Amino acid sequence: MSDATPRRIILLRHAKADWPDVPDRDRPLAERGRKEAPAAGVWLAGTRIMPDLTLCSPVVRTRETWKLVAHELPQRPKTVYEERLYEASLGELIAVINETPEEIVDLMLVGHNPGMHALADALAGTVEGDALTRMSRTGFPTSAIAVLTFTGSWKSVEHGVGRLVEFWAPRP
């Protein structure tokens, strides 16, 4: 792949989680989350964006979200459960992206807030249509998806490098 290769970063925040008396890492999805995660998968499948690689936080709610989303896709992309996505800072998220193998064109991260929202904001140097307005209006709610494009190597991903081209949330 050359530095002129167009690439996509797909950011998915986990679906709505329940709050039982368990450690944070073990929180399962709430009933609403079990309904909204498949809707996110249907939306993603409808865009025809198929990640080559999905990096997913290893905690219960992100794993459950990804399983429900992936079930709606025409094919399941390679998935790696990445410990660094749990409680990741913006800098840590960018570092994970920078390590992506160059043969990957479309990368998906399944993670948590405030990281997913901060990453979408930080990478979006430009915006297509009203994606930023919609993201700003709703925040980055559970099951939301942001799609950013950029040209270059994964090592070159930094603040402002991307174009926010899509934003979807299960509720307006």
Steps between C-alpha positions, in 0.01 A plus 500: 500500500623846423472816707226608257273210598159624620415342836212498744477495878166381635437583866226312687408572858368195685125463538311599816632302796325389815620596850487179704718463808803369310842644418488755215676262260222242551199725432272337239275675251164628616185399312516827302859424404405153375246671269716791383820307423340298216355825362856636486603189310213540253600864442865406451410220258285747305797732452697214345794593722669176598790535740805292414585492869301569815677586823260449790537581867497166687240588764161327502287787363728568201533129415122457517449811287744384235345152486154651434632752245715244317204262473332755269800536265532296180830362630677526832829691482810386680458600866767567759409566863728788594549562873625855440157612376350467848525834684727631221601863479492684169877457466476127566227460238708681239802284593294184443389631159861589412595132549248375243662288227523689171306234305186594697279748313196523732553480877225483760541578870235381745547689822376736765431862570645748553767350271290432189353851499835664572664301220230591246530867596879498494541324165230697316693780332216538248140386489263382229139615517342532842686212669674727753178686578321172570791372711517826694125500559484144633847465648624150429223284647514127551501304170603811305732466200731760347678439170809701411710486185859600445778445251838377614658243722363391837817637656398847376167509687495803728271788599313649205610244240154362428171595343186409696276356227229316697347510844218270607327461834205273585291792625492853350 
